[in-house]
Amino acid sequence: MISDMQPVLRDVLPAAAAYPVPVIDGPSHEGLRNAFLKGIAEEASVDYDIFRDQQVFGADELELKRGRITAALDVIGENWPEFRALYELLVPVLLYAPDGGLAGGTSSTVLGVLWLAPKEHWNSIDVQEFLLHEFIHHTLFLEERRFGFYRNMDMLMEDRYLTRSAIRKDRRPLDKVLHSIVVGMEVLLARQENRVPGYDTSELSLHPQSGELRDGVAASLDEVFELPLEKLLQPRPIEILELCRKRLTDITS
C-alpha cells in the first residue's frame, strides 16, 4: 500500500537486505531524496526547512547516527514488539540527512519515509521517544488519507483559530496542534505502560517530564474544544480529540 501511494519507494525497497532501509547520498537514492524535498516544499503550513542545500552526513557521522537509531529500534523491539513490527511495515525507509539544527521529521506527501538527524546529546529514551513521536505523525497522515481531516486549510491559518501547541506551547494552526495533542498523549501512554523504561529517572531533552507534558496536553485540549470544531474539522479528527481527552482524564485520575 505504501509503495502504491509513493511509487518512488519501489526504487529503494526491493534492494533492501533488511530493515531499516538507509537512504544516503548517491544516484541510487536521488529520486527518493528529490521526492521528499518536493513534498516538503509543497506542504501547507510547513515549519521546517529540510536540507535546503542537499547536505549529507560524512561516513563516520552517518554510521554513528544509524547506530543510535538501530540500537533504539532494538530496545523498542524488546519492550514493545508490536510497535517495532508496525514501524517496519509503515515507515520502511529511513532518510539520514542534516538540516539546520533540527532532528528530523515526516511529510504527509511522502508517506513511508522518516527523515533522521538525531541529536548527539540525546540519550536512549530521547531517541526512542523521537521514533514514537514521528510514527504518530505518520499514522495520523494515514488516517487523514483515509477519512479526511480538515474542512478548509486556509481557515485553519486564520489567527482567530490558532491555539496552543501541547509540546511547543506556542500558538499554531489546528492541524499542527491536533498532531501535538496526539503525540503528547501517546508519549504519556507509552510511559504509563512502561514501554520506554527509565524515562522517569533520565534527564530528557526531547519531551518534558510527564507532569509538564500532561499539563501541556490538557491546556491544548481546553483551547481546541473552545473552537467551532464542526466548522473546521471532519468527524474523524474530532473523534480522535475526544478520545485523547478521555485518555488524559484516565491518566490523571
Phi and psi in degrees as GROMACS dihedral restraints (atoms count N, CA, C in turn):
[ dihedral_restraints ]
;  ai    aj    ak    al  type     phi  dphi    fc
    3     4     5     6     1   -62.0    20    10
    4     5     6     7     1   -44.1    20    10
    6     7     8     9     1   -70.1    20    10
    7     8     9    10     1   -27.1    20    10
    9    10    11    12     1   -68.9    20    10
   10    11    12    13     1   -38.2    20    10
   12    13    14    15     1   -73.0    20    10
   13    14    15    16     1   -32.7    20    10
   15    16    17    18     1  -126.7    20    10
   16    17    18    19     1    80.4    20    10
   18    19    20    21     1   -56.4    20    10
   19    20    21    22     1   -26.5    20    10
   21    22    23    24     1   -62.5    20    10
   22    23    24    25     1   -23.2    20    10
   24    25    26    27     1   -66.5    20    10
   25    26    27    28     1   -23.6    20    10
   27    28    29    30     1   -63.3    20    10
   28    29    30    31     1   -22.2    20    10
   30    31    32    33     1   -71.4    20    10
   31    32    33    34     1   -18.7    20    10
   33    34    35    36     1  -108.9    20    10
   34    35    36    37     1   -45.9    20    10
   36    37    38    39     1   -62.7    20    10
   37    38    39    40     1   -44.3    20    10
   39    40    41    42     1   -62.6    20    10
   40    41    42    43     1   -25.5    20    10
   42    43    44    45     1   -86.2    20    10
   43    44    45    46     1    -3.1    20    10
   45    46    47    48     1   -77.0    20    10
   46    47    48    49     1   132.7    20    10
   48    49    50    51     1   -83.8    20    10
   49    50    51    52     1   -32.3    20    10
   51    52    53    54     1  -160.6    20    10
   52    53    54    55     1   160.2    20    10
   54    55    56    57     1   -82.9    20    10
   55    56    57    58     1   147.0    20    10
   57    58    59    60     1   -83.6    20    10
   58    59    60    61     1   154.5    20    10
   60    61    62    63     1   -83.8    20    10
   61    62    63    64     1   112.8    20    10
   63    64    65    66     1   -86.8    20    10
   64    65    66    67     1   129.7    20    10
   66    67    68    69     1  -104.2    20    10
   67    68    69    70     1   124.6    20    10
   69    70    71    72     1  -130.1    20    10
   70    71    72    73     1  -171.1    20    10
   72    73    74    75     1   -69.1    20    10
   73    74    75    76     1   151.7    20    10
   75    76    77    78     1   129.7    20    10
   76    77    78    79     1   159.7    20    10
   78    79    80    81     1   -64.6    20    10
   79    80    81    82     1   -27.4    20    10
   81    82    83    84     1   -65.9    20    10
   82    83    84    85     1   -24.6    20    10
   84    85    86    87     1  -114.1    20    10
   85    86    87    88     1    12.6    20    10
   87    88    89    90     1   -63.1    20    10
   88    89    90    91     1   -40.8    20    10
   90    91    92    93     1   -61.1    20    10
   91    92    93    94     1   -42.4    20    10
   93    94    95    96     1   -69.0    20    10
   94    95    96    97     1   -42.7    20    10
   96    97    98    99     1   -61.3    20    10
   97    98    99   100     1   -43.4    20    10
   99   100   101   102     1   -66.6    20    10
  100   101   102   103     1   -36.8    20    10
  102   103   104   105     1   -64.7    20    10
  103   104   105   106     1   -39.7    20    10
  105   106   107   108     1   -67.1    20    10
  106   107   108   109     1   -43.4    20    10
  108   109   110   111     1   -59.4    20    10
  109   110   111   112     1   -45.3    20    10
  111   112   113   114     1   -64.2    20    10
  112   113   114   115     1   -40.1    20    10
  114   115   116   117     1   -63.2    20    10
  115   116   117   118     1   -42.7    20    10
  117   118   119   120     1   -63.9    20    10
  118   119   120   121     1   -43.3    20    10
  120   121   122   123     1   -62.9    20    10
  121   122   123   124     1   -32.0    20    10
  123   124   125   126     1   -94.5    20    10
  124   125   126   127     1    -2.0    20    10
  126   127   128   129     1   -76.1    20    10
  127   128   129   130     1   135.7    20    10
  129   130   131   132     1   -68.6    20    10
  130   131   132   133     1   139.0    20    10
  132   133   134   135     1    55.0    20    10
  133   134   135   136     1    28.9    20    10
  135   136   137   138     1   -62.6    20    10
  136   137   138   139     1   143.3    20    10
  138   139   140   141     1  -128.2    20    10
  139   140   141   142     1    19.7    20    10
  141   142   143   144     1  -140.8    20    10
  142   143   144   145     1   154.4    20    10
  144   145   146   147     1  -109.5    20    10
  145   146   147   148     1    93.8    20    10
  147   148   149   150     1   -83.0    20    10
  148   149   150   151     1   125.6    20    10
  150   151   152   153     1    19.0    20    10
  151   152   153   154     1    65.1    20    10
  153   154   155   156     1   -55.3    20    10
  154   155   156   157     1   -35.0    20    10
  156   157   158   159     1  -100.1    20    10
  157   158   159   160     1    19.8    20    10
  159   160   161   162     1    53.0    20    10
  160   161   162   163     1    47.2    20    10
  162   163   164   165     1   -70.5    20    10
  163   164   165   166     1   156.8    20    10
  165   166   167   168     1  -137.6    20    10
  166   167   168   169     1   154.4    20    10
  168   169   170   171     1   -78.6    20    10
  169   170   171   172     1   144.7    20    10
  171   172   173   174     1   -67.7    20    10
  172   173   174   175     1   164.2    20    10
  174   175   176   177     1   -58.5    20    10
  175   176   177   178     1   -44.3    20    10
  177   178   179   180     1   -67.4    20    10
  178   179   180   181     1   -43.4    20    10
  180   181   182   183     1   -67.2    20    10
  181   182   183   184     1   -39.2    20    10
  183   184   185   186     1   -61.5    20    10
  184   185   186   187     1   -44.1    20    10
  186   187   188   189     1   -63.8    20    10
  187   188   189   190     1   -38.4    20    10
  189   190   191   192     1   -64.3    20    10
  190   191   192   193     1   -46.1    20    10
  192   193   194   195     1   -69.6    20    10
  193   194   195   196     1   -40.2    20    10
  195   196   197   198     1   -62.3    20    10
  196   197   198   199     1   -38.4    20    10
  198   199   200   201     1   -62.8    20    10
  199   200   201   202     1   -39.1    20    10
  201   202   203   204     1   -69.1    20    10
  202   203   204   205     1   -40.4    20    10
  204   205   206   207     1   -67.3    20    10
  205   206   207   208     1   -45.0    20    10
  207   208   209   210     1   -61.6    20    10
  208   209   210   211     1   -41.1    20    10
  210   211   212   213     1   -63.1    20    10
  211   212   213   214     1   -41.2    20    10
  213   214   215   216     1   -65.1    20    10
  214   215   216   217     1   -40.4    20    10
  216   217   218   219     1   -64.0    20    10
  217   218   219   220     1   -35.5    20    10
  219   220   221   222     1   -66.0    20    10
  220   221   222   223     1   -42.3    20    10
  222   223   224   225     1   -63.8    20    10
  223   224   225   226     1   -43.3    20    10
  225   226   227   228     1   -59.5    20    10
  226   227   228   229     1   -40.1    20    10
  228   229   230   231     1   -61.3    20    10
  229   230   231   232     1   -32.7    20    10
  231   232   233   234     1   -75.1    20    10
  232   233   234   235     1   -41.8    20    10
  234   235   236   237     1   -91.6    20    10
  235   236   237   238     1   -20.8    20    10
  237   238   239   240     1  -152.0    20    10
  238   239   240   241     1    66.5    20    10
  240   241   242   243     1   -60.4    20    10
  241   242   243   244     1   -32.1    20    10
  243   244   245   246     1   -64.0    20    10
  244   245   246   247     1   -42.6    20    10
  246   247   248   249     1   -66.1    20    10
  247   248   249   250     1   -41.5    20    10
  249   250   251   252     1   -60.8    20    10
  250   251   252   253     1   -40.3    20    10
  252   253   254   255     1   -66.5    20    10
  253   254   255   256     1   -40.7    20    10
  255   256   257   258     1   -64.9    20    10
  256   257   258   259     1   -35.0    20    10
  258   259   260   261     1   -61.0    20    10
  259   260   261   262     1   -46.2    20    10
  261   262   263   264     1   -64.1    20    10
  262   263   264   265     1   -33.6    20    10
  264   265   266   267     1   -74.9    20    10
  265   266   267   268     1   -44.7    20    10
  267   268   269   270     1   -97.8    20    10
  268   269   270   271     1   -22.3    20    10
  270   271   272   273     1  -127.2    20    10
  271   272   273   274     1    71.4    20    10
  273   274   275   276     1   -76.6    20    10
  274   275   276   277     1   -14.1    20    10
  276   277   278   279     1  -121.9    20    10
  277   278   279   280     1   126.8    20    10
  279   280   281   282     1  -109.7    20    10
  280   281   282   283     1   117.9    20    10
  282   283   284   285     1  -103.7    20    10
  283   284   285   286     1   109.6    20    10
  285   286   287   288     1   -92.7    20    10
  286   287   288   289     1   118.5    20    10
  288   289   290   291     1  -162.1    20    10
  289   290   291   292     1   141.6    20    10
  291   292   293   294     1   -81.7    20    10
  292   293   294   295     1   158.5    20    10
  294   295   296   297     1  -167.1    20    10
  295   296   297   298     1   112.4    20    10
  297   298   299   300     1    43.2    20    10
  298   299   300   301     1    35.2    20    10
  300   301   302   303     1    83.7    20    10
  301   302   303   304     1     0.7    20    10
  303   304   305   306     1   -86.8    20    10
  304   305   306   307     1   170.4    20    10
  306   307   308   309     1  -107.7    20    10
  307   308   309   310     1    -9.7    20    10
  309   310   311   312     1   135.6    20    10
  310   311   312   313     1  -174.7    20    10
  312   313   314   315     1   170.3    20    10
  313   314   315   316     1   179.0    20    10
  315   316   317   318     1  -129.0    20    10
  316   317   318   319     1   165.6    20    10
  318   319   320   321     1  -130.7    20    10
  319   320   321   322     1   135.9    20    10
  321   322   323   324     1   -66.4    20    10
  322   323   324   325     1   -17.6    20    10
  324   325   326   327     1   -94.8    20    10
  325   326   327   328     1    -9.9    20    10
  327   328   329   330     1  -132.0    20    10
  328   329   330   331     1    72.7    20    10
  330   331   332   333     1   -69.0    20    10
  331   332   333   334     1   148.5    20    10
  333   334   335   336     1    94.4    20    10
  334   335   336   337     1    -4.3    20    10
  336   337   338   339     1  -121.9    20    10
  337   338   339   340     1   132.7    20    10
  339   340   341   342     1  -118.1    20    10
  340   341   342   343     1   122.3    20    10
  342   343   344   345     1   -84.5    20    10
  343   344   345   346     1   134.1    20    10
  345   346   347   348     1  -129.7    20    10
  346   347   348   349     1   132.3    20    10
  348   349   350   351     1  -150.9    20    10
  349   350   351   352     1    63.4    20    10
  351   352   353   354     1   -59.2    20    10
  352   353   354   355     1   145.4    20    10
  354   355   356   357     1   -77.4    20    10
  355   356   357   358     1   145.9    20    10
  357   358   359   360     1   -64.5    20    10
  358   359   360   361     1   -34.0    20    10
  360   361   362   363     1   -84.2    20    10
  361   362   363   364     1    -3.2    20    10
  363   364   365   366     1   -69.2    20    10
  364   365   366   367     1   140.7    20    10
  366   367   368   369     1   -91.8    20    10
  367   368   369   370     1  -177.7    20    10
  369   370   371   372     1   -62.2    20    10
  370   371   372   373     1   -35.9    20    10
  372   373   374   375     1   -63.6    20    10
  373   374   375   376     1   -43.9    20    10
  375   376   377   378     1   -58.7    20    10
  376   377   378   379     1   -44.0    20    10
  378   379   380   381     1   -65.7    20    10
  379   380   381   382     1   -43.4    20    10
  381   382   383   384     1   -62.1    20    10
  382   383   384   385     1   -44.2    20    10
  384   385   386   387     1   -70.7    20    10
  385   386   387   388     1   -29.7    20    10
  387   388   389   390     1   -62.1    20    10
  388   389   390   391     1   -44.6    20    10
  390   391   392   393     1   -62.9    20    10
  391   392   393   394     1   -41.9    20    10
  393   394   395   396     1   -63.5    20    10
  394   395   396   397     1   -46.2    20    10
  396   397   398   399     1   -52.4    20    10
  397   398   399   400     1   -51.8    20    10
  399   400   401   402     1   -72.6    20    10
  400   401   402   403     1   -30.6    20    10
  402   403   404   405     1   -63.9    20    10
  403   404   405   406     1   -39.3    20    10
  405   406   407   408     1   -64.7    20    10
  406   407   408   409     1   -42.8    20    10
  408   409   410   411     1   -54.3    20    10
  409   410   411   412     1   -44.0    20    10
  411   412   413   414     1   -62.9    20    10
  412   413   414   415     1   -46.2    20    10
  414   415   416   417     1   -67.4    20    10
  415   416   417   418     1   -32.4    20    10
  417   418   419   420     1   -66.5    20    10
  418   419   420   421     1   -37.4    20    10
  420   421   422   423     1   -61.8    20    10
  421   422   423   424     1   -39.5    20    10
  423   424   425   426     1   -66.3    20    10
  424   425   426   427     1   -42.2    20    10
  426   427   428   429     1   -59.6    20    10
  427   428   429   430     1   -40.3    20    10
  429   430   431   432     1   -63.6    20    10
  430   431   432   433     1   -40.1    20    10
  432   433   434   435     1   -61.7    20    10
  433   434   435   436     1   -36.5    20    10
  435   436   437   438     1   -77.3    20    10
  436   437   438   439     1   -46.0    20    10
  438   439   440   441     1  -108.0    20    10
  439   440   441   442     1   -22.7    20    10
  441   442   443   444     1    78.1    20    10
  442   443   444   445     1   135.8    20    10
  444   445   446   447     1  -117.3    20    10
  445   446   447   448     1   -41.8    20    10
  447   448   449   450     1  -116.9    20    10
  448   449   450   451     1   134.1    20    10
  450   451   452   453     1   -79.0    20    10
  451   452   453   454     1   -32.5    20    10
  453   454   455   456     1  -157.5    20    10
  454   455   456   457     1   105.5    20    10
  456   457   458   459     1   -64.4    20    10
  457   458   459   460     1   -35.5    20    10
  459   460   461   462     1   -62.1    20    10
  460   461   462   463     1   -37.0    20    10
  462   463   464   465     1   -66.0    20    10
  463   464   465   466     1   -34.3    20    10
  465   466   467   468     1   -63.2    20    10
  466   467   468   469     1   -25.2    20    10
  468   469   470   471     1   -82.0    20    10
  469   470   471   472     1    -9.9    20    10
  471   472   473   474     1   -66.9    20    10
  472   473   474   475     1   141.1    20    10
  474   475   476   477     1   -57.8    20    10
  475   476   477   478     1   -34.8    20    10
  477   478   479   480     1   -67.7    20    10
  478   479   480   481     1   -16.9    20    10
  480   481   482   483     1  -106.5    20    10
  481   482   483   484     1     6.6    20    10
  483   484   485   486     1   -74.8    20    10
  484   485   486   487     1   139.3    20    10
  486   487   488   489     1  -136.3    20    10
  487   488   489   490     1   172.5    20    10
  489   490   491   492     1   -73.4    20    10
  490   491   492   493     1   130.5    20    10
  492   493   494   495     1   -73.6    20    10
  493   494   495   496     1   140.1    20    10
  495   496   497   498     1   -68.9    20    10
  496   497   498   499     1   -27.6    20    10
  498   499   500   501     1  -108.9    20    10
  499   500   501   502     1   -47.9    20    10
  501   502   503   504     1   -79.8    20    10
  502   503   504   505     1   -25.6    20    10
  504   505   506   507     1    72.9    20    10
  505   506   507   508     1     4.0    20    10
  507   508   509   510     1   -91.9    20    10
  508   509   510   511     1   169.5    20    10
  510   511   512   513     1   -84.2    20    10
  511   512   513   514     1   127.7    20    10
  513   514   515   516     1  -140.2    20    10
  514   515   516   517     1   166.9    20    10
  516   517   518   519     1   -63.0    20    10
  517   518   519   520     1   156.5    20    10
  519   520   521   522     1   -62.9    20    10
  520   521   522   523     1   -33.1    20    10
  522   523   524   525     1   -62.9    20    10
  523   524   525   526     1   -40.6    20    10
  525   526   527   528     1   -69.9    20    10
  526   527   528   529     1   -38.5    20    10
  528   529   530   531     1   -68.7    20    10
  529   530   531   532     1   -40.1    20    10
  531   532   533   534     1   -55.9    20    10
  532   533   534   535     1   -47.9    20    10
  534   535   536   537     1   -61.2    20    10
  535   536   537   538     1   -42.1    20    10
  537   538   539   540     1   -64.5    20    10
  538   539   540   541     1   -37.6    20    10
  540   541   542   543     1   -64.8    20    10
  541   542   543   544     1   -47.2    20    10
  543   544   545   546     1   -67.7    20    10
  544   545   546   547     1   -42.1    20    10
  546   547   548   549     1   -60.8    20    10
  547   548   549   550     1   -48.9    20    10
  549   550   551   552     1   -58.3    20    10
  550   551   552   553     1   -40.7    20    10
  552   553   554   555     1   -65.7    20    10
  553   554   555   556     1   -42.5    20    10
  555   556   557   558     1   -68.9    20    10
  556   557   558   559     1   -34.5    20    10
  558   559   560   561     1   -64.5    20    10
  559   560   561   562     1   -43.7    20    10
  561   562   563   564     1   -61.3    20    10
  562   563   564   565     1   -42.7    20    10
  564   565   566   567     1   -66.2    20    10
  565   566   567   568     1   -40.1    20    10
  567   568   569   570     1   -62.3    20    10
  568   569   570   571     1   -40.0    20    10
  570   571   572   573     1   -66.6    20    10
  571   572   573   574     1   -43.9    20    10
  573   574   575   576     1   -60.8    20    10
  574   575   576   577     1   -36.7    20    10
  576   577   578   579     1   -88.2    20    10
  577   578   579   580     1     7.7    20    10
  579   580   581   582     1    60.2    20    10
  580   581   582   583     1    36.3    20    10
  582   583   584   585     1   -79.0    20    10
  583   584   585   586     1   -19.8    20    10
  585   586   587   588     1  -124.7    20    10
  586   587   588   589     1    74.5    20    10
  588   589   590   591     1   -58.3    20    10
  589   590   591   592     1   137.9    20    10
  591   592   593   594     1    98.7    20    10
  592   593   594   595     1    -2.8    20    10
  594   595   596   597     1   -61.5    20    10
  595   596   597   598     1   -34.3    20    10
  597   598   599   600     1   -78.5    20    10
  598   599   600   601     1   -11.8    20    10
  600   601   602   603     1  -115.1    20    10
  601   602   603   604     1     8.8    20    10
  603   604   605   606     1  -107.8    20    10
  604   605   606   607     1   152.4    20    10
  606   607   608   609     1   -86.3    20    10
  607   608   609   610     1   109.5    20    10
  609   610   611   612     1   -92.4    20    10
  610   611   612   613     1   144.7    20    10
  612   613   614   615     1  -113.5    20    10
  613   614   615   616     1   -32.9    20    10
  615   616   617   618     1   -80.8    20    10
  616   617   618   619     1   -55.3    20    10
  618   619   620   621     1  -113.2    20    10
  619   620   621   622     1   151.9    20    10
  621   622   623   624     1   -70.3    20    10
  622   623   624   625     1   167.2    20    10
  624   625   626   627     1   -62.9    20    10
  625   626   627   628     1   164.8    20    10
  627   628   629   630     1   -60.9    20    10
  628   629   630   631     1   -39.8    20    10
  630   631   632   633     1   -61.1    20    10
  631   632   633   634     1   -46.7    20    10
  633   634   635   636     1   -66.9    20    10
  634   635   636   637     1   -39.3    20    10
  636   637   638   639     1   -65.7    20    10
  637   638   639   640     1   -41.2    20    10
  639   640   641   642     1   -61.7    20    10
  640   641   642   643     1   -43.1    20    10
  642   643   644   645     1   -63.8    20    10
  643   644   645   646     1   -38.0    20    10
  645   646   647   648     1   -65.5    20    10
  646   647   648   649     1   -42.7    20    10
  648   649   650   651     1   -63.6    20    10
  649   650   651   652     1   -43.0    20    10
  651   652   653   654     1   -62.0    20    10
  652   653   654   655     1   -44.4    20    10
  654   655   656   657     1   -63.5    20    10
  655   656   657   658     1   -40.7    20    10
  657   658   659   660     1   -65.4    20    10
  658   659   660   661     1   -43.6    20    10
  660   661   662   663     1   -61.1    20    10
  661   662   663   664     1   -42.4    20    10
  663   664   665   666     1   -58.5    20    10
  664   665   666   667     1   -44.1    20    10
  666   667   668   669     1   -70.1    20    10
  667   668   669   670     1   -41.5    20    10
  669   670   671   672     1   -63.5    20    10
  670   671   672   673     1   -40.4    20    10
  672   673   674   675     1   -76.1    20    10
  673   674   675   676     1    -2.6    20    10
  675   676   677   678     1   -87.2    20    10
  676   677   678   679     1   -10.6    20    10
  678   679   680   681     1   -82.5    20    10
  679   680   681   682     1   159.3    20    10
  681   682   683   684     1   -77.7    20    10
  682   683   684   685     1    77.7    20    10
  684   685   686   687     1   -61.4    20    10
  685   686   687   688     1   -36.1    20    10
  687   688   689   690     1   -63.4    20    10
  688   689   690   691     1   -24.0    20    10
  690   691   692   693     1   -81.3    20    10
  691   692   693   694     1   -25.8    20    10
  693   694   695   696     1  -104.6    20    10
  694   695   696   697     1   -32.8    20    10
  696   697   698   699     1  -121.1    20    10
  697   698   699   700     1   154.3    20    10
  699   700   701   702     1   -77.3    20    10
  700   701   702   703     1   169.1    20    10
  702   703   704   705     1   -59.8    20    10
  703   704   705   706     1   -38.9    20    10
  705   706   707   708     1   -61.9    20    10
  706   707   708   709     1   -49.3    20    10
  708   709   710   711     1   -63.8    20    10
  709   710   711   712     1   -31.1    20    10
  711   712   713   714     1   -64.7    20    10
  712   713   714   715     1   -40.6    20    10
  714   715   716   717     1   -61.0    20    10
  715   716   717   718     1   -41.1    20    10
  717   718   719   720     1   -63.9    20    10
  718   719   720   721     1   -43.2    20    10
  720   721   722   723     1   -64.0    20    10
  721   722   723   724     1   -40.1    20    10
  723   724   725   726     1   -64.8    20    10
  724   725   726   727     1   -37.5    20    10
  726   727   728   729     1   -65.5    20    10
  727   728   729   730     1   -40.5    20    10
  729   730   731   732     1   -61.3    20    10
  730   731   732   733     1   -41.7    20    10
  732   733   734   735     1   -63.0    20    10
  733   734   735   736     1   -40.4    20    10
  735   736   737   738     1   -66.0    20    10
  736   737   738   739     1   -45.4    20    10
  738   739   740   741     1   -63.3    20    10
  739   740   741   742     1   -38.1    20    10
  741   742   743   744     1   -64.1    20    10
  742   743   744   745     1   -40.8    20    10
  744   745   746   747     1   -62.2    20    10
  745   746   747   748     1   -40.5    20    10
  747   748   749   750     1   -62.4    20    10
  748   749   750   751     1   -43.0    20    10
  750   751   752   753     1   -66.1    20    10
  751   752   753   754     1   -44.0    20    10
  753   754   755   756     1   -62.5    20    10
  754   755   756   757     1   -39.4    20    10
